[in-house]
Amino acid sequence: MNSQSFTLAERLIPATYLQQAAASKKARENLIRILIEQRKWPEEGWDDATIELFLADLAQMDSNNFPGNCGIGEREARFASSLVARRHYRMGHGIGRSGDIGEVQPKAAGSSLLIKLANALLLDTIRFMGVNNSAGCFMVPMATGMSLVLCMLTMKQDRPGAKFVLWSRIDQKSCFKCIITAGLQPIVIETVVSGEELRTDTTALETQMATLGSDNIVCVLSTTSCFAPRAADSLEQVAVLCSRYNIPHLVNNAYGLQSTRLMHLIQEAARKGRVDAFVQSTDKNFLVPVGGAVISGFEKGLLERIAKNYPGRASASPAMDVFITLLSLGVNGYKNLISQRKEMYKYLKEELGKVATKHGERLLDTKNNPISIAMTLTSLANTGDSKRVSMLGSMLFLRSVSGTRVISGTELKEVAGYKFEGWGAHYSNYPTPYLTAAAALGMRKSDVDLFTHRLDKALSKLKGRSAPPTPTSVEELTVSGRRSAGRGTINGEASDSAGTSLASSKDSLRK
């Protein structure tokens, strides 16, 4: 209601009550006004009611929600399902126009305003996390791999005779396939072992630059966030080489936005050398569904060309998810998530180290990887049964442990016609098999506790050790605790009149 409506309502209910309601409404409207006016990320998160009020206002600005609207085109944001309409807050026009994802849609002023504000908040986030001199950013409704494709295709337009992409090896399919999808030829730069870490072979990289010639190279594709024992690429050295040889530098920063340390690497690399663009996933860094990425860089002209190369309009759903999340968290809420992630890294390292020591293993020394941790599996490999290492991964998966990777270092993998020895290890002959776990944004202490508990049990079983029945879910831990409280002892050992415990029964199904 507007002020006139509140005045009229005084004929029906006491004015003092209406004044309170009007003040509350004005407070919410002031938050919205300040956001549009300043285009800055709020320090404190908004409540759901304020966010929904704003989304409803934005939806009413789109033509499909105009009273008496007469849509006679082929794209009029019509909804067959009311569930879908509610899911998208009745905004169905998407973002951008057929010629430019960054253009404003005449039919969708509300959706266009949403994406403009979302991009402004994302730029605030990038600067807050450490890349202070980023020139801008924009969201695309594609995951990291396809977003890297869009960047490389744009860079190739500026270098029509080029066809090569120099790629520091990281064993993740999408990182490699994006080069193939762009119609370009990858030149694989194998990593080198430094202590126990895998680092960038900058000597081999420079050799390829000199051999192929800068005019024939589309870009160097480097990586920040990765699975241990690989460390982030030596961005500063790579950036200096790219500047020296006049070669574009594209950074795959998939889940590096959540790490101030990795963002600082990008900042310093751009300061000392050349970084053209860096791409990060929305789901990993903002805890939203998969389907979006943020492309950022240090030259507005390049970012505008990348945006113009996106064909057609784009879905607004990933942008809406991020926009809602950023408003809900506020700067302080996101800051808390970042602090919690750092604490979980320390806690995971400590607890995983305990399991490693118990089973005669150790954590690999990977100080230049602030997210992923690796633990050796040497004792399993030394049993003479080569299947035991991979079996551990299967056992953990059946016990609902997701995200961990068990690497034997012996797998030969073919990706898009290219063969990689020791697939998964980012290296052809890493000296030991290992397991990785990541302390990523959103991890909780209970996740670490359950993971290390189940890992301990799985390792004990693989080695043939006898182990007491161990609960394999939060619910079983609770049940087990209640039973042990009422359990008697016979000859110093716990007894259970009911026979086999519920925890044991459930666990047997996972064996």
C-alpha positions, 0 to 999 in steps of 0.5 A: 500500500502507498501512503494514501492507502494507509490514510484511507485505512484509518477509517477502518482501524486505529491510526496508531496501528497503521503508523506502526505498519507504515513505519515497518514498510518504510524500513523495508523500502529504505533497504531497497532504495539504498541498494538501488542507489548505492549498488553495494552489498548490504553489511547485514543480511535481509530477512526473507520478507524484505527479499520477497517484497523486492522480488515481487516489485521486480516481477511487477515491472516485467510486461508479462505481469502488467494488468491487461497485458496483450502478448502476441509474440513467441516469447511472452514469459507465459507459464503453463504451471503455477508451480514454475511461475512461483518458483521463478517469482513470475519472472520468465523473460530471462536476461539480456537480448539476442545480441548481448547478454548485458543489454536491457530487455524492453519487456523485462525492466524488473529482470534487467534491474535484477541482473544489474544489481546481482552483477554489482553485488558480485563485483563487491564480493570479488573485491571483498575477497581480495581482487581489489582492482577487478574492472567488472564482472557478469554472471552467465547461466553456464557452469565453469567449463562452458564459461571458459569456452566463451572466454577462449572463443572471444580471445581467439577472435582477437588472434585469428591465426592462433589455435593453441592453448597452453594448459598446466595439467590438472586432472579434471575432465571439464578443465581439459574438455573446454579447450577441445569444445572451443575447437582449440588444440591443447598443449599439455604442460606437465606439473613438476614435483616440489617436495610433495606438491605438484607445481607449475613447470614454468620452464616448460611453459616458457619453452612452448611460448618461444617455440610456438610463437605468441601469435599462434597461442590463444591463451594460457589456461591456469588453475587456482583451486584444485585437488591436493597434492597439486597446488595452485599454479604459480600465477605470478610467474605465469602472468609475467611470462604472458606479459613478456610474450604478449599472450592472454592469460585465463584463470580457472578459479572454479572454487577459489573465490571462497579463499582469500589466499587464492584471490590474493594470488590473482590480485598479485598476478595481475599487478605484476604481469598479465591476467585477462579474465578469471572464472568462478563457479556460483554453486561452490562459492555461494551455496546455490544450485549448479548452473552459473558462473561469474566471469571477471577481469581487469579490462572492461573492453574484454569483458564487454566482448565476452558478454556480446559473444554469448548468443541469445538471451539467458536464463535469469534463474542462476542470477536470481539464486545468487542475488537472493543468497547475497542479500540474505547473507550480507557482507557479515554473513558471508564473512562468517562462512569464510571464517568457518571454512578456514576453521574447518580446514584446520579441524579437518587437517587435525582429525584426518591427521589422527586417522593417518597416524593410527593407520601408519599413514601421513598427510602430504605436505601441500602448504600451497593448497588452502582447501584440499588435503591429501592423506597417503594410502601406502599401507594399502598399496603395500599389501600386494593387493592393488585393488585395495586402494580403489576398494576404499573409495567404493566403501566410503561411497557406500557409507554415504561419504561424497566428495573424497577422491581415492587416487591409485596413480596407476590409471590410464585415462583417455579424454577427448582423444588424449591419453593421461597416465596416472589420471587423477594425480595430475602427474604421470608417476606420483610416488604414492597413492592417496586420498583427498578431502576438501574443506570447502564452503559450507562444511560443518564439524559434523561432516568432518567427524562422520567422514573421519569416523567412517574412514577409520572403520573402512581402513580397519576393515580393509586391513583385516583388523577387528573393530567394534560396530561403528555407527555410519550415520548421524541417526545411528550415532544417536541410537548407539549413544542411547543404547550404550547408556543402558547397556550392562557388562559381562566380564568387562565387555558391553552386552546388549540383550536385544542382540545385534545393535541397530547400528551393526545391522545397518552397517552390514548392509553397507559392507 
